[in-house]
């Protein structure tokens, strides 16, 4: 179950993010990195963050806790910055956040390589990012943090980019490779892709995927004309992911070939 909290105080924007995520306090006394539904990519970025993050968790990957956050637009009255005011007002309602990791630092493969441990961890992360078509795990923008000596995966809002262009061929597109995997920061250490492929794919059972897709709030769906109802829109996400997991998985083969080209 994904918890729902209420934002009580806007602390500071994280301006390195194009959509102005922010650190906020909530009514459970927790501190979170809030992703706003009123930002540029709208609710679809939140859907990607939720679905990809929870799939990562199913695979045993270290993803900070994801929570739903109720936001009262009146918080805008306490902010002097007009841009932030507009964002808060546009995001009134249900948003998404990740547990804030205070004092965390960006992963540096030259320094933090020992945190990868066995090659299986790097391989699982590369496999996962190829599955969800995550373009944001490069040397320029690793979206990996080191916190208390452990590795954490963050920021999956750019994943599942197929859903920014829904059309009748989305089931066919689910079967495509993912050429951007060649830029993955962990690809040089992902030496067990072939060995782990079948084992970790089995973790994503139809029931497990169903639970993830059912967690998408109804208010984030229903904006695509080709799906007359929210259940049909929700089912399309499930269909895409199930089709993508069917063998043979071209995107795994492409990742294996991309790594071989580095050797």
URCOR-V923800 format. One record per pair of residues at least 4 apart in sequence whose ideal C-beta (glycine too) atoms are under 8 Angstrom apart, sorted by the first residue. I is the first residue (numbers start at 1). J is the second residue. D is the distance in whole Angstrom. If there is no record, write none. Layout:
{{I & J & D} {I & J & D}}
This chain:
{{2 & 50 & 8} {2 & 54 & 8} {2 & 66 & 6} {2 & 67 & 6} {2 & 68 & 6} {2 & 215 & 6} {3 & 28 & 8} {3 & 65 & 8} {3 & 67 & 5} {3 & 68 & 7} {4 & 67 & 7} {4 & 68 & 4} {4 & 69 & 7} {4 & 70 & 7} {4 & 94 & 8} {5 & 26 & 4} {5 & 27 & 6} {5 & 28 & 5} {5 & 30 & 7} {5 & 32 & 7} {5 & 67 & 5} {5 & 68 & 7} {5 & 69 & 6} {5 & 70 & 7} {5 & 97 & 8} {6 & 26 & 6} {6 & 27 & 5} {6 & 69 & 7} {6 & 70 & 4} {6 & 71 & 8} {6 & 72 & 8} {7 & 24 & 5} {7 & 25 & 7} {7 & 26 & 6} {7 & 34 & 7} {7 & 69 & 5} {7 & 70 & 7} {7 & 71 & 5} {7 & 72 & 7} {7 & 75 & 7} {7 & 95 & 8} {8 & 24 & 8} {8 & 25 & 5} {8 & 26 & 6} {8 & 27 & 5} {9 & 24 & 6} {9 & 25 & 4} {9 & 75 & 8} {10 & 22 & 6} {10 & 24 & 6} {10 & 75 & 6} {10 & 78 & 7} {10 & 79 & 6} {10 & 84 & 7} {10 & 88 & 7} {11 & 22 & 7} {11 & 23 & 4} {11 & 24 & 6} {11 & 25 & 6} {11 & 31 & 7} {12 & 22 & 6} {12 & 23 & 5} {13 & 20 & 5} {13 & 21 & 7} {13 & 22 & 5} {13 & 81 & 8} {13 & 84 & 6} {14 & 20 & 7} {14 & 21 & 5} {14 & 22 & 6} {14 & 23 & 7} {14 & 33 & 7} {15 & 20 & 7} {17 & 21 & 4} {17 & 155 & 8} {18 & 40 & 7} {19 & 35 & 7} {19 & 36 & 7} {19 & 39 & 3} {19 & 40 & 5} {19 & 41 & 6} {19 & 45 & 7} {19 & 157 & 7} {20 & 36 & 7} {20 & 39 & 6} {20 & 83 & 7} {20 & 84 & 7} {20 & 87 & 6} {21 & 33 & 6} {21 & 34 & 6} {21 & 35 & 5} {21 & 36 & 7} {21 & 39 & 8} {22 & 33 & 7} {22 & 34 & 5} {22 & 36 & 8} {22 & 84 & 8} {23 & 31 & 6} {23 & 32 & 7} {23 & 33 & 6} {23 & 34 & 7} {23 & 100 & 6} {24 & 31 & 7} {24 & 32 & 6} {24 & 34 & 5} {24 & 69 & 7} {24 & 97 & 7} {25 & 29 & 8} {25 & 30 & 7} {25 & 31 & 6} {25 & 32 & 8} {26 & 30 & 5} {26 & 31 & 8} {26 & 32 & 6} {26 & 67 & 8} {26 & 69 & 7} {26 & 97 & 8} {30 & 67 & 8} {30 & 99 & 7} {30 & 100 & 8} {31 & 99 & 8} {31 & 100 & 4} {31 & 102 & 7} {32 & 67 & 6} {32 & 69 & 7} {32 & 97 & 4} {32 & 98 & 6} {32 & 99 & 6} {32 & 100 & 5} {33 & 97 & 6} {33 & 98 & 5} {33 & 99 & 8} {33 & 100 & 5} {33 & 154 & 8} {34 & 69 & 6} {34 & 71 & 8} {34 & 95 & 6} {34 & 96 & 8} {34 & 97 & 4} {35 & 39 & 7} {35 & 45 & 7} {35 & 46 & 6} {35 & 49 & 6} {35 & 95 & 6} {35 & 96 & 5} {35 & 97 & 6} {35 & 98 & 8} {35 & 157 & 6} {36 & 71 & 8} {36 & 87 & 6} {36 & 88 & 8} {36 & 90 & 7} {36 & 91 & 4} {36 & 95 & 6} {37 & 42 & 6} {37 & 43 & 5} {37 & 46 & 6} {37 & 90 & 8} {37 & 91 & 5} {37 & 93 & 7} {37 & 94 & 7} {37 & 95 & 5} {37 & 96 & 8} {37 & 220 & 7} {38 & 42 & 8} {38 & 86 & 8} {38 & 87 & 6} {38 & 88 & 8} {38 & 89 & 7} {38 & 90 & 3} {38 & 91 & 4} {38 & 92 & 8} {39 & 45 & 7} {39 & 87 & 7} {39 & 91 & 7} {40 & 45 & 8} {41 & 45 & 4} {41 & 157 & 7} {41 & 164 & 8} {43 & 47 & 6} {43 & 219 & 8} {43 & 220 & 4} {43 & 221 & 8} {43 & 223 & 8} {44 & 48 & 6} {44 & 163 & 6} {44 & 164 & 6} {44 & 220 & 8} {45 & 49 & 6} {45 & 157 & 4} {45 & 158 & 8} {46 & 50 & 6} {46 & 95 & 7} {46 & 96 & 4} {46 & 157 & 7} {46 & 220 & 6} {47 & 51 & 6} {47 & 160 & 7} {47 & 163 & 7} {47 & 216 & 6} {47 & 220 & 6} {47 & 221 & 8} {47 & 237 & 8} {48 & 52 & 6} {48 & 132 & 8} {48 & 156 & 6} {48 & 157 & 5} {48 & 158 & 7} {48 & 159 & 5} {48 & 160 & 4} {48 & 161 & 8} {48 & 163 & 7} {49 & 53 & 6} {49 & 66 & 7} {49 & 96 & 6} {49 & 98 & 8} {49 & 155 & 8} {49 & 156 & 5} {49 & 157 & 5} {49 & 159 & 8} {50 & 54 & 6} {50 & 66 & 6} {50 & 96 & 6} {50 & 212 & 8} {50 & 215 & 7} {50 & 216 & 6} {51 & 55 & 6} {51 & 132 & 7} {51 & 159 & 8} {51 & 160 & 6} {51 & 212 & 6} {51 & 213 & 7} {51 & 216 & 7} {51 & 237 & 7} {51 & 241 & 8} {52 & 56 & 6} {52 & 132 & 4} {52 & 134 & 7} {52 & 156 & 4} {52 & 159 & 4} {52 & 160 & 7} {53 & 57 & 7} {53 & 63 & 5} {53 & 66 & 5} {53 & 98 & 7} {53 & 153 & 8} {53 & 156 & 5} {54 & 58 & 7} {54 & 63 & 8} {54 & 66 & 7} {54 & 212 & 5} {54 & 215 & 7} {55 & 59 & 7} {55 & 128 & 7} {55 & 131 & 7} {55 & 132 & 6} {55 & 204 & 7} {55 & 209 & 8} {55 & 212 & 6} {55 & 241 & 8} {56 & 61 & 4} {56 & 63 & 5} {56 & 128 & 6} {56 & 153 & 6} {56 & 156 & 7} {57 & 61 & 7} {57 & 63 & 5} {58 & 203 & 6} {58 & 204 & 6} {58 & 208 & 5} {58 & 212 & 7} {59 & 124 & 6} {59 & 127 & 8} {59 & 128 & 6} {59 & 200 & 6} {59 & 203 & 6} {59 & 204 & 8} {60 & 124 & 7} {60 & 203 & 8} {61 & 124 & 6} {61 & 125 & 6} {61 & 128 & 6} {61 & 153 & 6} {62 & 150 & 6} {62 & 151 & 6} {62 & 152 & 5} {62 & 153 & 6} {63 & 98 & 8} {63 & 152 & 7} {63 & 153 & 5} {63 & 154 & 8} {64 & 98 & 4} {64 & 99 & 4} {64 & 100 & 8} {64 & 101 & 6} {64 & 152 & 6} {64 & 154 & 7} {65 & 98 & 7} {65 & 99 & 4} {66 & 96 & 7} {66 & 97 & 7} {66 & 98 & 6} {66 & 99 & 8} {67 & 96 & 8} {67 & 97 & 5} {67 & 98 & 8} {67 & 99 & 7} {68 & 94 & 6} {68 & 95 & 7} {68 & 96 & 6} {68 & 97 & 8} {68 & 217 & 7} {69 & 94 & 7} {69 & 95 & 5} {69 & 96 & 7} {69 & 97 & 5} {70 & 93 & 7} {70 & 94 & 6} {70 & 95 & 8} {71 & 75 & 7} {71 & 88 & 7} {71 & 91 & 5} {71 & 92 & 6} {71 & 93 & 7} {71 & 94 & 8} {71 & 95 & 5} {72 & 92 & 7} {73 & 88 & 6} {73 & 89 & 5} {73 & 91 & 8} {73 & 92 & 4} {75 & 79 & 7} {75 & 88 & 5} {76 & 84 & 7} {76 & 85 & 4} {76 & 86 & 8} {76 & 88 & 4} {76 & 89 & 5} {77 & 85 & 8} {79 & 84 & 5} {79 & 85 & 5} {79 & 88 & 7} {81 & 85 & 7} {82 & 86 & 6} {83 & 87 & 6} {84 & 88 & 6} {85 & 89 & 6} {86 & 90 & 6} {87 & 91 & 6} {88 & 92 & 8} {91 & 95 & 6} {93 & 219 & 7} {94 & 217 & 5} {94 & 219 & 6} {94 & 220 & 8} {98 & 154 & 6} {101 & 145 & 6} {101 & 147 & 4} {101 & 152 & 6} {103 & 147 & 7} {104 & 145 & 4} {104 & 146 & 6} {104 & 147 & 4} {104 & 152 & 7} {105 & 145 & 7} {105 & 146 & 5} {105 & 147 & 8} {106 & 142 & 6} {106 & 144 & 7} {106 & 145 & 6} {106 & 146 & 8} {107 & 112 & 5} {107 & 115 & 7} {107 & 142 & 5} {107 & 144 & 4} {107 & 145 & 6} {107 & 146 & 6} {107 & 151 & 6} {107 & 185 & 8} {108 & 112 & 5} {109 & 113 & 6} {109 & 139 & 7} {109 & 142 & 8} {109 & 185 & 6} {109 & 186 & 7} {109 & 189 & 8} {112 & 116 & 8} {112 & 146 & 6} {112 & 151 & 7} {113 & 189 & 7} {115 & 146 & 7} {115 & 149 & 7} {115 & 150 & 7} {115 & 151 & 5} {116 & 121 & 5} {116 & 122 & 5} {116 & 151 & 7} {116 & 186 & 7} {116 & 189 & 6} {117 & 121 & 5} {119 & 123 & 6} {119 & 189 & 6} {119 & 190 & 7} {119 & 191 & 5} {119 & 192 & 5} {120 & 124 & 6} {120 & 192 & 5} {120 & 195 & 8} {120 & 196 & 6} {121 & 125 & 7} {121 & 151 & 8} {122 & 126 & 6} {122 & 186 & 4} {122 & 189 & 4} {122 & 190 & 5} {122 & 191 & 8} {123 & 127 & 6} {123 & 189 & 8} {123 & 190 & 4} {123 & 191 & 7} {123 & 192 & 4} {123 & 193 & 5} {123 & 195 & 8} {123 & 196 & 5} {124 & 128 & 6} {124 & 196 & 6} {124 & 200 & 6} {125 & 129 & 6} {125 & 137 & 7} {125 & 153 & 7} {125 & 186 & 5} {125 & 190 & 8} {126 & 130 & 6} {126 & 181 & 7} {126 & 184 & 5} {126 & 186 & 6} {126 & 187 & 6} {126 & 190 & 4} {126 & 193 & 7} {126 & 255 & 6} {126 & 259 & 8} {127 & 131 & 6} {127 & 190 & 8} {127 & 193 & 6} {127 & 196 & 6} {127 & 197 & 7} {127 & 200 & 6} {127 & 252 & 7} {127 & 255 & 7} {128 & 132 & 7} {128 & 134 & 8} {129 & 133 & 8} {129 & 134 & 4} {129 & 137 & 5} {129 & 159 & 8} {129 & 181 & 7} {129 & 184 & 6} {130 & 134 & 8} {130 & 178 & 5} {130 & 181 & 5} {130 & 251 & 5} {130 & 252 & 7} {130 & 254 & 7} {130 & 255 & 5} {131 & 241 & 8} {131 & 244 & 6} {131 & 245 & 7} {131 & 251 & 7} {132 & 156 & 7} {132 & 159 & 4} {132 & 160 & 6} {133 & 159 & 6} {133 & 160 & 6} {133 & 161 & 6} {133 & 162 & 7} {133 & 178 & 5} {133 & 180 & 8} {134 & 156 & 6} {134 & 158 & 7} {134 & 159 & 4} {135 & 158 & 5} {135 & 159 & 8} {135 & 161 & 7} {135 & 180 & 5} {136 & 141 & 5} {136 & 143 & 5} {136 & 155 & 6} {136 & 156 & 8} {136 & 158 & 5} {136 & 159 & 8} {137 & 141 & 8} {137 & 142 & 6} {137 & 143 & 6} {137 & 144 & 7} {137 & 184 & 5} {137 & 185 & 6} {137 & 186 & 7} {138 & 142 & 7} {138 & 183 & 5} {138 & 184 & 7} {138 & 185 & 6} {139 & 183 & 8} {139 & 185 & 5} {142 & 185 & 5} {143 & 153 & 7} {143 & 154 & 5} {143 & 155 & 4} {143 & 156 & 8} {144 & 151 & 6} {144 & 152 & 7} {144 & 153 & 6} {144 & 154 & 7} {144 & 185 & 7} {145 & 151 & 7} {145 & 152 & 5} {145 & 154 & 6} {146 & 150 & 7} {146 & 151 & 6} {146 & 152 & 8} {147 & 152 & 6} {160 & 237 & 8} {160 & 240 & 8} {162 & 166 & 8} {162 & 170 & 6} {162 & 173 & 6} {162 & 174 & 7} {162 & 240 & 7} {163 & 237 & 7} {166 & 170 & 6} {166 & 224 & 5} {166 & 226 & 6} {166 & 227 & 8} {166 & 236 & 7} {167 & 226 & 7} {168 & 226 & 7} {169 & 173 & 6} {170 & 174 & 7} {170 & 236 & 7} {170 & 240 & 6} {171 & 175 & 8} {171 & 239 & 6} {171 & 240 & 7} {171 & 243 & 5} {172 & 176 & 8} {174 & 239 & 8} {174 & 240 & 5} {174 & 241 & 8} {174 & 243 & 4} {174 & 244 & 4} {175 & 243 & 6} {175 & 244 & 7} {175 & 246 & 8} {175 & 250 & 7} {176 & 250 & 7} {176 & 251 & 7} {177 & 250 & 5} {177 & 251 & 5} {177 & 253 & 7} {177 & 254 & 4} {178 & 251 & 5} {178 & 254 & 6} {178 & 255 & 7} {179 & 254 & 7} {180 & 184 & 8} {181 & 187 & 7} {181 & 251 & 7} {181 & 254 & 6} {181 & 255 & 5} {181 & 258 & 6} {182 & 187 & 7} {182 & 258 & 4} {182 & 261 & 7} {183 & 187 & 8} {184 & 190 & 8} {184 & 255 & 8} {184 & 258 & 8} {186 & 190 & 6} {187 & 255 & 7} {187 & 258 & 6} {187 & 259 & 5} {187 & 262 & 7} {188 & 259 & 7} {188 & 262 & 6} {190 & 255 & 7} {190 & 259 & 6} {191 & 259 & 7} {192 & 196 & 5} {193 & 197 & 6} {193 & 252 & 6} {193 & 255 & 6} {193 & 256 & 5} {193 & 259 & 7} {194 & 252 & 8} {194 & 256 & 6} {195 & 199 & 8} {196 & 200 & 5} {197 & 201 & 6} {197 & 249 & 7} {197 & 252 & 5} {198 & 202 & 7} {199 & 203 & 8} {200 & 204 & 8} {201 & 245 & 6} {201 & 247 & 8} {201 & 249 & 7} {203 & 208 & 7} {204 & 208 & 6} {204 & 209 & 6} {204 & 241 & 8} {204 & 245 & 6} {205 & 209 & 7} {206 & 210 & 6} {206 & 242 & 7} {207 & 211 & 7} {208 & 212 & 7} {209 & 213 & 6} {209 & 238 & 6} {209 & 241 & 6} {209 & 242 & 7} {210 & 214 & 6} {210 & 238 & 7} {211 & 215 & 7} {213 & 234 & 6} {213 & 237 & 5} {213 & 238 & 5} {213 & 241 & 8} {214 & 234 & 7} {216 & 220 & 6} {216 & 221 & 6} {216 & 234 & 6} {216 & 237 & 7} {217 & 221 & 8} {218 & 222 & 7} {218 & 230 & 5} {221 & 230 & 5} {221 & 233 & 5} {221 & 234 & 6} {222 & 227 & 8} {222 & 229 & 7} {222 & 230 & 5} {222 & 233 & 6} {224 & 233 & 6} {227 & 232 & 4} {227 & 233 & 4} {227 & 236 & 6} {228 & 232 & 6} {229 & 233 & 7} {230 & 234 & 6} {231 & 235 & 6} {232 & 236 & 7} {233 & 237 & 8} {234 & 238 & 7} {235 & 239 & 6} {236 & 240 & 6} {237 & 241 & 7} {238 & 242 & 6} {239 & 243 & 6} {240 & 244 & 6} {241 & 245 & 6} {242 & 246 & 7} {244 & 249 & 8} {244 & 251 & 7} {245 & 249 & 7} {248 & 253 & 7} {249 & 253 & 7} {250 & 254 & 6} {251 & 255 & 7} {252 & 256 & 6} {253 & 257 & 6} {254 & 258 & 6} {255 & 259 & 7} {256 & 260 & 6} {257 & 261 & 7} {258 & 262 & 7} {259 & 263 & 7}}
